[in-house]
């Protein structure tokens, strides 16, 4: 269980700098199992660099990790990370994607960007997406540590992708997780070493009403869904958002694919006083001048 004071400290850092780093976020055993499993899958699938600026010329990438191995089901629900993300976004947030990234020697600067750049809602805005970068090996300035521009989540525009002068390397030891407001300008760093590979994970979340980057409904075999924990099903979008959104003829996607769920059907929480069954809809509006007005 993550202490409330710790969560508050991380949220304060994110508000000021756009990011925070949680050290010792996962156990050494889990870190080693994740590292070894990912690299084994890379070998089995003969994963090779995609050969473009965004995905890398010397970087191995693998998307959609959750259905590939039971171990990866632990990623989205890791309490040391999710406790912060829940407060930054909302407890009904969704998993937007899971990606493994192994940056190899000779890789160039990826190019500064903001992960929520596709959201045409103006900057800056409330956090709508959170990107978490997991270090499964040490992240150093030389081996491709993520480059970040502290405070850039408050900038109204987008960066010159090649302006490395404004960025700093987010150096951190293995088992650390960088949590950012996805408005933060950042990118994969260049790897100037001769023989070091920098292995990281991108576990990304969005508010529950956004479209996710990776399509879990088609990429995850439906027979796996009933084996997932209720929280993982919710993060993957198989439960209803606030008891209404995402239903299939009134049923949740989880129920449709055969998962036993205690969640009510769409509008199942409707009452005379609260027709739509949403606690936020039913909450009284703050008066002018009060917080939230």
N, C-alpha and C positions, 0 to 999 in steps of 0.2 A: 504494500500500500504506500503510495507516494504522499508525503506529508503536505498538508495544505500550504504551509509556509514555503516549501520548496517550489510548489507549482506557482505561487505568487511571484517568487523571485524570477523564475524563468519567464513568466508572462511580462514582468517589468522589463527584462532585458530585450524581449522581442519588441515591446512597444517602443523602446528607445533606439535599439540598434537594428531591429528587423530579424534578429536571430538569437539563439542561445545554444549552448553546447552542454549536453548531459553526459558527463563522464561516468564510466562504470554502469552504463545503462543496461547492459546485458551481462550474463555470466560468461566466464572464460570458456566453459564447456559449450554453451550455446553458440558463442562466437566461432569456436573452432569447427563445430558441426556445420554451421551455415557456410563457412569458408570452404570446407572440404566438399560439401554436397554440391555447392554451386560450381566449383571447378570440375568436379566429376561430371556434372550435367553438361558443362561446356565441352568437355572431351567427348562425351557420348553423342552429342548433337553436332559435333564438329563446328562449334560456333566460331565465326570469324568476323573481323571488323566489317562494318557496313560500308565504309568507304565514302562517307560524306561528312560535312562539317558538323552537323548536329549530333550525329551518332558516333563519329570518330573514325580516324584512319588507322589507329593502332589500339583501338578499344573494343573489347568483347562485350556485347550487350545481350541480355535475355529478358524479355518481357513476360508478364502474366505468370508470376511465380506460384501463386497460391495453389493451383491444381497440379503442379509438377511434382510435388513431394509433400508428405504430411508435415514435415518440419516447417514449411513455409506458412502454414496456417497460424503459426505463433507470431509472425511479423506484425500483422495489422493490429493485434490485440495486446501487444507488449505494454504493460501497465505504465512503465517508467516513461514511455513516450505518449501513449494515448491519453493519459491523465492531463497532460499539458495541451494536447491538440483539442480535446473535448472542451476545454475552457476557452481556447483561442477561437475555435469555430463554433461548435455546438455539439451536444451529446448525440444528436441525430446525424452527424456528419457521415459521409460515405468514403470508402476507400476508392481513390481515383486510379491507382495503379501501383504495381510492384515491379521494380526493374533492378537487375544486377548489372554492375558496370565495372569492368576490370581494365583500368587504363595502363597500357603497356609502354615500354621505353620508346621514345621518339614521338609520342603523341603531341600534337600542337594544342594551343589554347582553343577551347571549344567556341568561345564567343559569348560575351556578356549578354544576359537576357533576364527577363522575369518570367517565371513559369505561368503566371496568370495573364500573360500578354495577349492571349486570344480572347479574354473577356473584355468586350468593348463597353466598359461601364465607367471609364474615367478613373484617373489616379490623382491622389491617393484615395483609398476607400477602406471600409472595414475589411478585415481579413476574410477572404472568401475561400482561400486554398492554403494548405500548409504542406510544404515539402520537408520531409525528414531524410537526412542522409546518414546512413549507418556506416561507420568505419569498421570493416572486418580485418583490415590491416592498418598499420600506422599511416596516417595522412601527413605527408611532409610537403614543404614547398617544392622540393625537387621531384617527387614522384607523382605529382598531379593532384595535390590537395585541392578541394573545391575553392575557387576564388570567389570572394564576396566583397560587396561594397557596403560597409556598415552605414545604416541610416538611409539607404537609397529607397527603402520601401515608402518613404514620404515624398519622393520626387514625383513631379507630375508627368514626366515623360519616360522615354526608354533610352538606354545607353548606346554609345558607339560600341559595337561588339568587340572591337579590337583594342579598346583603350584599357590595356592592362595596368596602366599607371595608377588608376583610381582603385584598383582591387587589391585585397590582401589575401594570403592563403589561410584557409581555416584549418590550421594544423591541429591534429588531435590524435590521441593514441587509439589503437584498436579497442573495440567495445564501447566507443563513444558514439553519440547520435547528435547531429546538428539539426535543430528544429527551426524552421524559418517561416515567416510570413512570405508567401510566394510572390509578393510584390518586390521582394529584395532582388537587386541585380546580382547575378552570380553566374558561374559556369565551371565546367571541368577545367582543371589546370593542365599546363603542359607537363609532360614527364620527361625530364632531362637526364634521367639515370640510364645506366647501361643494362641493368638486369632486374630492376624492381617493378613489380606489377602492383598497382594500387586498387584493391578490391573494395567496392562499396555497394550499398543498396540504396535505392530511392523508393521510399514508401510514402505515398502521397495521398492526401485527404482533401475533400471539398465539402462545402456545406451541402446539406441533403437535397437541395432543390437544383443543384448544378448537374450538368452532364459530366460523366467521368471520362478520363483520358483513355482508359482501357475498358473494353466492353465485357463485363463479367457474365452477362446473361448468355452470351454465345461462346465465350472462351472457357468457361467452367462447365464440365460435364454435369448435367442435372442430377445424376445419381450420386454425386459427391455432396450435394447441398444438404441432404438430411443428416450427414455425418458431422457437419460444422456446428460449432457452438452458436447459440442464439445471437451473441454479439457479433461474431464473424458474419453470420447471415445478414444481420442488419447493415454492417459496414459494406457488404457486397451489393446491397440494394434489394435483397430478397424479402425484406420486411417493408411494411408501409411507412412512408414518411409522415410523421405526425398523425398516424391513424387514417390517412386518406390517400395521399399521393402514391401512385405506382401500382394501383390495384388492377386485377384482371377479373372483370365481372364481379367486383366486390371482394375478391379474395386476394390475399398477399401472394406474390410470386413464390414464396417458400411453401405455402399450402398447395399451390398448383403443381409444384414439382414433387410433392409427397413428403415434405418435412412436417413433423408434428410441431405445431406452434400454438402457444397460449395467447398469442396476440388476437385481438378482436378483428372481425372483418371490417372493411371500410365503413366508416360512420358508426361503428359498433359502440363508441362511447358517446353517441349523441344523446342529449337530454333536452327537456323543454327549455331550460335556461341556457344551454350551450348546444345549439343545434348541430354544430360540426365537431363537437367533442375534442376541441383543441384548447389546451390550457392557456396557450398564448393568445388565442383569439378571444378567450373569455376574460382575460385579465383586464382590469380597468385601465384606461389610458391615463398617463400622468398629466397633471395640470401644467399649464404653461409655466416655464421656469423651473419645473422639477426635473431631476435627472431622467433622461429618456424621452423628454418632451421634444 
